[in-house]
Amino acid sequence: MLIDKDNLIRSIRRESWAQGVSAEKEFWLSLMDWVEEHVLYSYLAHVIGQVDEIVVIDPDLPERRIFEQASRFMVEFLGAHHASVRLYEPQTEKMLSFGSHPSEEETREKFIPLEGNIAGQVVKTLEPVMVPNLLNDERYRNKAAARRKGVFSLMAIPLEIARFSPHERDTVGVIQIYFKDKDRTFSPLEIQVATLMSKRLSFVLNRKKIHTMHKTNEKKDVIIKIIFRMLGTRGGVKLKEVFNRVIPELAEVVNLQSSALFSASNDLDSVILEAGYPEVGSYHSIGKRFAVSKEPAFELAMGLRDYQGASVHEVVTPSYILVVDPQESQYISEGLKKVAQRHNINSILYVPLSVDGELSHIITFDALDQRRYYREDEIDLFLFLGRELMKAQKMERLDDALHDFKNPAIATAGFARRLKKILEDKNCEACNGQIRNYVNILFEETSRLQELALSIYQVGSEQVVDLSEVLKRRFEINKEAIREQLKQNVRLKEGPFEQDLRVKCYPIHLERVFDNLLNNATKAIPLKGGVLCIRTYAADGWACAEITNTGLISDTDRARLLKGQGEGRGLYITNRIIRLLKGKIRVQGCKDKTTLIVKLPLAETNG
């Protein structure tokens, strides 16, 4: 099997150690046959076995564990002291520590510069570099560590991981293999075997990519199926529920500890925590509002702050912000640093989400390990999730609008029938006042139906309105809905009302809250009949609206109402809008009555 044995014999005879050997050609041929049969066979079997050990590394392991296992096999085969892996990170233009055997990750420098060192030279040239004596080589700077560990020579082998698509980049790095020998001579065979192992390691990492891409596509399918299934449910699509169902599917792929979904206010000055994973036992306070100005990382993610300089503690891209080390990053507030430390969060990813070009939400992903980067397939999965969540939000808005069409549609039909009846009466001139009233109501309600349709895309602008007047107007519409639905034995009571009870809000939001609460209160009245009452008042800086109905609410239903849960959609809409308006909702049960109290901040008045 040896190639060109005659040429090999001539080369051997020219060697100084062979010139004194008196032997015929047949001797050398027999010697080569023996070496081939007894030496090369065993050696190649050993090499193939070690290479196979690398090839069969489980691709589902984390990348760091794959690098550690491959380093172990190389150390054992070459009789080295230890080995380590560094990958080049284009964002910081530094070499990132990515595993070693025996593990030294706690004491190794996390980043080293690309220029002026052996690792950087290998990455730039993609050629192996041999260092016989580390103490004499200017490129190796940490000579004290070499003496302490007792290593004096180095083999640095390039590592290349080919990209899978034109949108990706090749990953390049270096495997550094350290030996105890001083002034070591590295044989070409050692270098070739180390290079072969490096190439097989690239094969394992590419296989991991294929496995991950397959998992990613599977998870994308799961996300779509979850949203599709929710389309057919009675409650319709609810963004919070979609989030709580899809995030656990992602957790096993990207090894998440926790995640949160924030909605942004229209003016981008605050965010509200809408959902958190895990849903039970987490540290998320659903419904809590945060000022964006107090959280620099949110300002970065929302494009409200420019990123100053490049730091090893953050990775900033147009698609996401990765805070590598929350404790060291200047873009993490002191309060959030304490939360991260208390819950052992060592990196945070921020992904902004937009609807029709307008930023509306931000998803955060917390990791126990200090993630120095996310793979492109992971980011692609996050962005896919974001796009699907924004589709879900549009469907949620559509479901909300369709749900809230009911009351104004019923009332409009009822008033239109009455108006028609009056106009058909020959003495309709005597009812001019009533006609004008009905026409005004019809105009207001058809305008509101138009606003509900437009709310699928926008909610208009904030205004200062009188809470009492809005509640009285919605009570009048609910009164008509009661008539149209032939609800029997419902006694209505209005007042007292606080005058000039001013609140700042989106009017359509406040109308939807009262419509849903009045509708629910009406439905809760027993078949034998009861009372529906409304009143307003001011208390401790709050504008308060009370809706009371006959019928006692259970503790379970009270808890569901306050959390916006349940099969129906009205409570979900109400709870979400109340949070958006920075308000509160309270429930009181007494004997056979239930009272709901809506509290909104009183608007500031100027003189």
Secondary structure, 3 states (H helix, E strand, C coil): CCCCHHHHHHHHHHCCCCCCCCCCHHHHHHHHHHHHHHHHHHHHHHHHHHHHHHHCCCCCCCHHHHHHHHHHHHHHHHCCCEEEEEEEECCCCEEEEEEEECCCCCCCCCEEECCCCHHHHHHHHCCCEEECCHHHCCCCCCHHHHHHHCCCEEEEEEEEECCCCCCCCCEEEEEEEEECCCCCCCCHHHHHHHHHHHHHHHHHHHHHHHHHHHHHHHHHHHHHHHHHHHHCCCCCCCHHHHHHHHHHHHHHHHCCCEEEEEEECCCCCEEEEEEEECCCCCCCCCCCEEEHHHCHHHHHHCCCCCCCCCCCCEEECCCCEEECCCCCCCCCCHHHHHHHHHCCCCEEEEEEEEECCEEEEEEEEEECCCCCCCCHHHHHHHHHHHHHHHHHHHHHHHHHHHHHCHHHHHHHHHHHHHHHHHHHCCCHHHHHHHHHHHHHHHHHHHHHHHHHHHCCCCCCCCEEEEHHHHHHHHHHHHHHHHHHCCCCCEEEEECCCCCCCEEEECHHHHHHHHHHHHHHHHHHCCCCCEEEEEEEEEECCEEEEEEEEECCCCHHHHHHHHHCCCCCCHHHHHHHHHHHCCCEEEEEEECCEEEEEEEEEECCCCC
